[in-house]
């Protein structure tokens, strides 16, 4: 059937109206979707914020602060400060440091006197059988023993003589000047405390 011009125009108008309505429905549907999705998104943000607040920041802080190694100087100063007889702890620690440097060059595993002298202060087991190797190689233990021996030899009144007796009273006249020289030179140059076990482990690498 052949359509008239008016019928054609009406049909085109109806088609346009229908397309417009369809397009409007599509646009309304698309605009509504983001509004429906807002609730779960908001909930996710709040949950993330709560999780961030409850997180423990402690591990990050701990990782940022490495431990400072203990020095030989600090340990010797502790020994002198802990001894009630000592008046000038720093002077005492310097003397002990000079002895350590002279005897072993600050090595816990040092051995001398044909295998009889051990550790930091090279304590001779023949003359001092009461001191075992473990104590001789431990800085705190051997420093306490050495300081007590110095005190018995009159350290408070005759410091040089007491130090001299560590190497044999009156045997080597160069011992005390060497101790004092090494103490003055090394005191302000921190020496990291390396234990006997640590030294042996490093030697195996």
PLY file of the C-alpha trace (Angstrom):
ply
format ascii 1.0
element vertex 205
property float x
property float y
property float z
element edge 204
property int vertex1
property int vertex2
end_header
0.00 0.00 0.00
1.39 3.33 -1.01
1.62 5.89 1.82
0.69 9.46 1.35
3.06 12.30 2.11
1.25 13.11 5.36
1.39 9.50 6.47
5.13 9.40 5.82
5.70 12.60 7.81
3.61 11.24 10.72
5.50 7.97 10.73
8.86 9.77 10.84
7.61 11.97 13.68
6.49 8.93 15.66
9.86 7.27 15.12
11.70 10.36 16.36
9.49 10.52 19.44
10.11 6.84 20.17
13.86 7.19 19.72
13.93 10.23 21.98
12.09 8.38 24.73
14.38 5.36 24.42
17.46 7.56 24.58
16.07 9.39 27.62
15.44 6.09 29.43
19.02 4.92 28.69
20.51 8.18 29.96
18.42 8.09 33.14
19.51 4.52 33.81
23.20 5.37 33.35
22.93 8.41 35.63
21.26 6.38 38.33
23.94 3.64 38.44
26.72 5.68 40.10
24.26 6.79 42.79
23.48 3.15 43.61
27.19 2.32 43.80
28.04 5.10 46.24
27.03 3.19 49.37
29.55 0.32 49.10
32.32 2.71 48.02
31.70 4.91 51.05
31.72 1.85 53.29
35.04 0.75 51.79
36.63 4.13 52.52
35.45 4.07 56.12
36.73 0.51 56.58
40.12 1.46 55.13
40.32 4.47 57.45
39.53 2.31 60.50
42.13 -0.25 59.44
44.76 2.49 59.06
43.97 3.88 62.52
44.27 0.45 64.16
47.55 -0.40 62.39
50.56 -0.60 64.73
53.34 1.80 63.55
55.83 0.30 66.02
57.66 -2.08 63.59
58.55 0.80 61.26
59.91 2.87 64.16
61.96 -0.03 65.48
63.50 -0.69 62.07
64.59 2.95 61.81
66.67 2.84 65.01
69.63 0.41 64.77
71.42 -0.52 67.98
74.67 1.26 68.77
77.48 -1.24 69.44
79.10 -1.23 72.89
82.70 -0.04 72.97
85.63 -1.31 75.02
85.95 2.15 76.57
82.32 2.13 77.73
82.60 -1.33 79.28
85.79 -0.45 81.17
84.19 2.77 82.43
81.23 0.73 83.72
83.60 -1.57 85.61
85.38 1.38 87.26
82.12 3.17 88.11
80.74 0.01 89.73
83.75 -0.33 92.05
83.11 1.64 95.26
86.83 2.10 95.93
87.41 4.09 92.73
87.15 7.89 93.00
88.08 8.89 89.43
86.30 6.36 87.20
87.50 7.85 83.92
91.16 7.80 84.97
90.72 4.20 86.10
89.11 3.22 82.78
91.94 4.87 80.86
94.51 2.86 82.82
92.63 -0.38 82.13
92.35 0.54 78.44
96.10 1.19 78.24
96.73 -2.23 79.79
94.31 -3.92 77.37
96.00 -2.28 74.38
99.48 -3.15 75.67
98.65 -6.74 76.56
96.36 -7.89 73.73
95.66 -4.98 71.36
92.04 -5.30 72.59
91.61 -8.87 71.32
89.53 -11.24 73.44
91.17 -14.34 71.92
94.79 -13.24 72.29
97.18 -15.91 73.60
100.72 -15.37 74.95
103.39 -16.67 77.32
103.65 -20.01 75.46
99.91 -20.58 75.69
99.50 -19.76 79.39
98.28 -16.14 79.06
94.79 -15.53 77.71
92.37 -12.79 76.82
92.16 -9.04 77.11
94.66 -8.60 79.96
96.75 -11.69 79.16
96.12 -13.22 82.57
98.63 -16.03 83.09
97.00 -19.25 84.28
100.29 -20.50 85.83
100.50 -17.59 88.26
96.74 -17.04 88.55
95.06 -20.48 88.41
91.88 -19.05 89.96
91.13 -17.23 86.68
89.81 -19.57 84.00
90.04 -18.99 80.26
86.36 -17.98 79.98
86.88 -15.12 82.47
90.14 -14.04 80.84
88.35 -13.78 77.47
85.38 -11.88 78.93
86.12 -8.15 79.15
83.94 -7.39 82.17
85.12 -10.41 84.17
88.82 -9.94 83.41
88.64 -6.16 83.98
87.05 -6.68 87.39
89.74 -9.19 88.35
92.50 -6.89 87.12
91.10 -3.84 88.91
90.77 -5.75 92.19
94.37 -6.91 91.83
95.51 -3.34 91.16
93.74 -2.22 94.36
95.50 -4.95 96.35
98.81 -3.67 94.97
98.08 -0.14 96.27
96.50 1.39 93.14
94.73 4.20 95.00
98.01 5.53 96.40
100.63 4.14 94.01
98.88 3.73 90.66
102.01 3.33 88.54
103.46 0.66 90.83
100.19 -1.30 90.83
100.03 -1.18 87.02
103.68 -2.22 86.80
102.97 -5.29 88.95
100.47 -6.59 86.40
103.47 -7.34 84.17
105.71 -8.39 87.06
106.59 -5.94 89.81
109.71 -4.02 88.78
110.60 -6.32 85.85
110.10 -4.11 82.79
110.51 -0.38 83.42
109.02 0.46 80.01
105.66 -1.18 80.78
103.96 1.68 82.65
104.98 4.46 80.17
103.69 2.25 77.34
100.37 1.71 79.12
99.92 5.43 79.78
100.89 6.35 76.20
98.43 3.89 74.67
95.68 5.01 77.04
96.08 8.67 76.07
96.21 7.85 72.35
93.28 5.42 72.24
90.77 6.80 74.75
88.95 9.08 72.27
89.00 6.46 69.49
86.08 4.09 70.20
86.90 0.38 69.92
83.89 -1.85 69.22
83.68 -4.64 71.77
84.06 -7.96 69.94
83.55 -11.00 72.17
85.69 -14.13 71.95
82.83 -16.08 70.32
82.27 -13.32 67.76
85.99 -13.15 66.99
86.16 -16.92 66.41
83.07 -16.85 64.20
84.60 -14.05 62.10
87.85 -16.01 61.79
85.96 -18.97 60.28
84.46 -16.87 57.48
0 1
1 2
2 3
3 4
4 5
5 6
6 7
7 8
8 9
9 10
10 11
11 12
12 13
13 14
14 15
15 16
16 17
17 18
18 19
19 20
20 21
21 22
22 23
23 24
24 25
25 26
26 27
27 28
28 29
29 30
30 31
31 32
32 33
33 34
34 35
35 36
36 37
37 38
38 39
39 40
40 41
41 42
42 43
43 44
44 45
45 46
46 47
47 48
48 49
49 50
50 51
51 52
52 53
53 54
54 55
55 56
56 57
57 58
58 59
59 60
60 61
61 62
62 63
63 64
64 65
65 66
66 67
67 68
68 69
69 70
70 71
71 72
72 73
73 74
74 75
75 76
76 77
77 78
78 79
79 80
80 81
81 82
82 83
83 84
84 85
85 86
86 87
87 88
88 89
89 90
90 91
91 92
92 93
93 94
94 95
95 96
96 97
97 98
98 99
99 100
100 101
101 102
102 103
103 104
104 105
105 106
106 107
107 108
108 109
109 110
110 111
111 112
112 113
113 114
114 115
115 116
116 117
117 118
118 119
119 120
120 121
121 122
122 123
123 124
124 125
125 126
126 127
127 128
128 129
129 130
130 131
131 132
132 133
133 134
134 135
135 136
136 137
137 138
138 139
139 140
140 141
141 142
142 143
143 144
144 145
145 146
146 147
147 148
148 149
149 150
150 151
151 152
152 153
153 154
154 155
155 156
156 157
157 158
158 159
159 160
160 161
161 162
162 163
163 164
164 165
165 166
166 167
167 168
168 169
169 170
170 171
171 172
172 173
173 174
174 175
175 176
176 177
177 178
178 179
179 180
180 181
181 182
182 183
183 184
184 185
185 186
186 187
187 188
188 189
189 190
190 191
191 192
192 193
193 194
194 195
195 196
196 197
197 198
198 199
199 200
200 201
201 202
202 203
203 204
